[in-house]
Amino acid sequence: MGPQRIVCLTEEPTETLYALGEQHRIVGISGFTVRPAVARREKPKVSAFTSAKIGEILKLKPDFVVGFSDIQAGIAAELIGHG
């Protein structure tokens, strides 16, 4: 079954999930997401590349957050700190 409430902190996982027909699982995206264009209209934007609206992410109650490498380590650490 896998994660049902996904926050994508970068564009690539958003694009991949849309391509797989799994966009219904995405609850939040990066403000830098441009592909697919429909994602910008449908999904709340909760992060930039190196910063995020932690409170907004937590309100979405994600069960999986996808980030990018160590560049977003601070965001990951803050989310982990909130459980």
MARTOR-792629 format. One line per field, with one value per residue: x, z, y of N, C-alpha, C in turn; residue in three letters. Coordinates in pm, whole numbers. Each point is the difference from the previous one (the first is absolute). Layout:
N
n.x [X / ...]
n.z [Z / ...]
n.y [Y / ...]
ca.x [X / ...]
ca.z [Z / ...]
ca.y [Y / ...]
c.x [X / ...]
c.z [Z / ...]
c.y [Y / ...]
zanu [ALA / ...]
END
This chain:
83
n.x [82 / 101 / 81 / -87 / 85 / 38 / 106 / 5 / 120 / -2 / 29 / 114 / -15 / -28 / 95 / 79 / -50 / 3 / 122 / 8 / -65 / 98 / -39 / -98 / 118 / 22 / 49 / 126 / 37 / 111 / 27 / 108 / -101 / 45 / 46 / -114 / -39 / -73 / 116 / 49 / -94 / 38 / 129 / -8 / 58 / 83 / 76 / 118 / 114 / 37 / -126 / -72 / -128 / 81 / -55 / 13 / 124 / 21 / -62 / 82 / 62 / 118 / -6 / 36 / 124 / -1 / 130 / 98 / 71 / 123 / -34 / -90 / 120 / 10 / -64 / 74 / 106 / -49 / -30 / 118 / 45 / -89 / 78]
n.z [0 / 83 / -4 / 77 / 83 / -122 / 62 / -114 / 54 / -103 / -118 / 4 / 133 / -4 / -87 / 75 / 113 / -61 / -44 / 125 / -9 / 81 / -78 / 14 / 0 / -90 / 118 / -44 / -60 / -69 / 47 / -18 / 33 / -119 / 27 / -27 / -96 / -19 / 39 / -67 / -79 / 9 / 19 / 134 / -9 / 49 / -109 / 29 / -56 / 73 / -17 / 109 / -26 / 103 / 52 / -122 / -3 / 126 / -38 / -100 / 116 / -56 / -71 / -94 / 24 / -127 / 35 / -3 / 8 / 27 / -117 / 15 / 49 / -5 / -115 / -43 / 51 / -52 / -112 / 2 / 32 / -95 / -23]
n.y [-119 / 8 / 105 / 64 / 62 / 35 / 51 / 67 / -1 / -83 / 49 / -65 / -15 / 129 / 28 / -75 / 49 / 117 / -27 / -41 / 115 / 37 / 99 / -88 / -58 / 93 / 45 / 5 / 116 / 0 / 120 / -75 / -77 / -38 / -122 / -50 / 79 / -106 / -48 / 102 / -43 / -126 / 19 / -2 / 118 / -92 / 12 / 53 / 29 / 105 / 29 / -7 / -6 / -20 / 108 / 51 / -46 / 35 / 110 / -28 / -25 / 32 / -111 / 88 / 42 / 41 / -9 / 89 / -110 / 37 / 48 / -95 / -25 / 132 / -5 / -101 / 61 / 112 / -64 / -60 / 121 / 12 / -104]
ca.x [-82 / 93 / -41 / -123 / 3 / 139 / 46 / 116 / 76 / 62 / -87 / 12 / -98 / -134 / -14 / -4 / -129 / -102 / 20 / -46 / -142 / -13 / -4 / -94 / 74 / 78 / -75 / 73 / 111 / 94 / -40 / 76 / -53 / -62 / -45 / -93 / -61 / -124 / 33 / 1 / -139 / -73 / 63 / 57 / 145 / 42 / 144 / 90 / 98 / 73 / -84 / -134 / -101 / -12 / -135 / -92 / 24 / -56 / -147 / -40 / 13 / 59 / 61 / 127 / 50 / 112 / 90 / 113 / 137 / 33 / -35 / -122 / 17 / -58 / -145 / -23 / 26 / -110 / -118 / 25 / -16 / -143 / -55]
ca.z [0 / -2 / 54 / -57 / 13 / -33 / -27 / -89 / 20 / -128 / -115 / -63 / 45 / -41 / -141 / -8 / 50 / -101 / -115 / 40 / 32 / 146 / 49 / 112 / 125 / 30 / 76 / -2 / -96 / 1 / -74 / -124 / -93 / -124 / -76 / -103 / 29 / 75 / 142 / 59 / 20 / 86 / 127 / 76 / -5 / 140 / 17 / -105 / -11 / 125 / 113 / -7 / 97 / 82 / 55 / -107 / -30 / 109 / -11 / -106 / 57 / -96 / 50 / -72 / -55 / -91 / -14 / -90 / 48 / 123 / -16 / 76 / 129 / 106 / -5 / 49 / 144 / 68 / -6 / 89 / 135 / 29 / 0]
ca.y [119 / 111 / 130 / 55 / 146 / 29 / 136 / -2 / 123 / 35 / -24 / -133 / -101 / 45 / -36 / -146 / -48 / 33 / -89 / -133 / 6 / -6 / 137 / 11 / -20 / 119 / 101 / 126 / 2 / 112 / 119 / 4 / -99 / 50 / -118 / 45 / 130 / -21 / -13 / 135 / 43 / -94 / -35 / 111 / 15 / 4 / 13 / 48 / -108 / -20 / 40 / -59 / 43 / -121 / -6 / -38 / -142 / -79 / 5 / -94 / -135 / -94 / -123 / -12 / 126 / -27 / 114 / -16 / -4 / 71 / 141 / 22 / -68 / 82 / -20 / -136 / -3 / 69 / -86 / -114 / 53 / 10 / -135]
c.x [87 / -56 / -124 / -2 / 145 / 21 / 129 / 73 / 76 / -95 / -1 / -97 / -144 / -27 / -14 / -135 / -114 / 12 / -51 / -150 / -29 / -8 / -96 / 69 / 76 / -87 / 71 / 120 / 92 / -57 / 74 / -49 / -64 / -52 / -59 / -68 / -126 / 27 / -2 / -142 / -72 / 53 / 53 / 152 / 51 / 150 / 63 / 108 / 72 / -78 / -139 / -90 / -33 / -141 / -103 / 15 / -64 / -153 / -52 / 7 / 58 / 48 / 131 / 36 / 124 / 81 / 114 / 131 / 19 / -35 / -125 / 5 / -61 / -151 / -35 / 17 / -113 / -127 / 14 / -19 / -145 / -68 / -43]
c.z [0 / 58 / -72 / 1 / -15 / -21 / -81 / 12 / -125 / -113 / -49 / 54 / -35 / -143 / -17 / 45 / -95 / -120 / 29 / 31 / 149 / 63 / 117 / 135 / 44 / 73 / 5 / -92 / 25 / -79 / -132 / -103 / -120 / -87 / 98 / 44 / 85 / 150 / 70 / 27 / 105 / 142 / 74 / -6 / 142 / 21 / -117 / -6 / 132 / 122 / -19 / 105 / 87 / 56 / -103 / -38 / 108 / -4 / -105 / 44 / -99 / 69 / -73 / -57 / -82 / -15 / -93 / 76 / 131 / -8 / 81 / 137 / 115 / 8 / 58 / 151 / 78 / 0 / 93 / 145 / 44 / -2 / -135]
c.y [125 / 129 / 54 / 153 / 46 / 150 / -13 / 133 / 43 / -41 / -145 / -103 / 38 / -44 / -151 / -55 / 33 / -95 / -141 / -3 / -3 / 140 / 20 / -18 / 126 / 102 / 135 / -10 / 118 / 117 / 14 / -101 / 68 / -114 / -101 / 129 / -13 / -11 / 136 / 50 / -85 / -14 / 122 / -1 / 24 / 15 / 75 / -108 / -26 / 48 / -60 / 62 / -122 / -15 / -42 / -147 / -87 / -2 / -99 / -145 / -101 / -127 / -28 / 136 / -32 / 127 / -33 / 8 / 75 / 148 / 33 / -69 / 78 / -14 / -137 / -7 / 66 / -84 / -120 / 43 / 12 / -136 / -44]
zanu [MET / GLY / PRO / GLN / ARG / ILE / VAL / CYS / LEU / THR / GLU / GLU / PRO / THR / GLU / THR / LEU / TYR / ALA / LEU / GLY / GLU / GLN / HIS / ARG / ILE / VAL / GLY / ILE / SER / GLY / PHE / THR / VAL / ARG / PRO / ALA / VAL / ALA / ARG / ARG / GLU / LYS / PRO / LYS / VAL / SER / ALA / PHE / THR / SER / ALA / LYS / ILE / GLY / GLU / ILE / LEU / LYS / LEU / LYS / PRO / ASP / PHE / VAL / VAL / GLY / PHE / SER / ASP / ILE / GLN / ALA / GLY / ILE / ALA / ALA / GLU / LEU / ILE / GLY / HIS / GLY]
END
